[in-house]
Amino acid sequence: MDLPVRIRALDYRDLEDIIEIDKAILGKERPEYWQMKIELSEHRSPMASLVAEVEGKVVGFIIGDISGWEYGVADTVGWIDTIGVHPDYQKRGIATMLFKEVIANLKKIGVNTVYTFVDWRSWELLRFFERMGFEKGDMIHLQLRLGEEKKEGGAGGPE
């Protein structure tokens, strides 16, 4: 990384910068979504959500959390909800810096396992998490598409 990067706790004043980063990545604005995410993160562990600054400008962020027994997992579990780096600053190690800082913070407060969800078609993001040491976990996600016909078959289950 050729520029000095400062990692600090995310706060509500970062909302506009995060919306800008998200728009640069996805090509659309989602201000209500990010307002909700940041408001929720302010009620969680302050060092589980971070931003990366270069020359005073927010160029990346990571939003994490600590489990409160969701999905039947203990409160020693952390979550990576989302991570984003402005395209102009990608491939410079900023996502890795954010991730490592969050992991160090989670370890300090007793977290011993970290989960995340990734779309299986997001190869670049999957490779990133693999480089960070993630592997396929014990849980699987199930989904029900509403408005579609149920397909017959399957392994059965409790009825």
VENVEN-V21240 format. One record per backbone hydrogen bond with DSSP energy under -1.0 kcal/mol. NH is the residue of the N-H (numbers start at 1). CO is the residue of the C=O. Records with the same first field share a line. If there is no record, write none. Layout:
# VENVEN-V21240
NH=CO ; CO
This chain:
# VENVEN-V21240
6=53
8=51
10=49
14=11
15=12
18=14
19=15
20=16
21=17
22=18
23=19
24=20
25=21
26=22
27=23
34=30
35=31
36=32
37=33
38=34
39=35
40=36
41=37
42=38
43=40
44=41
48=45
50=62
51=8
52=60
53=6
54=57
57=54
59=52
60=52
61=84
62=50
63=82
65=79
67=77
72=69
73=70
78=113
79=65
80=115
81=63
82=63
84=61
86=59
89=86
97=93
98=94
99=95
100=96
101=97
102=98
103=99
104=100
105=101
106=102
107=103
108=104
110=107
111=106
112=76
113=76
115=78
122=119
123=121
126=122
127=123
128=124
129=125
130=126
131=127
132=128
133=130
134=129
148=145
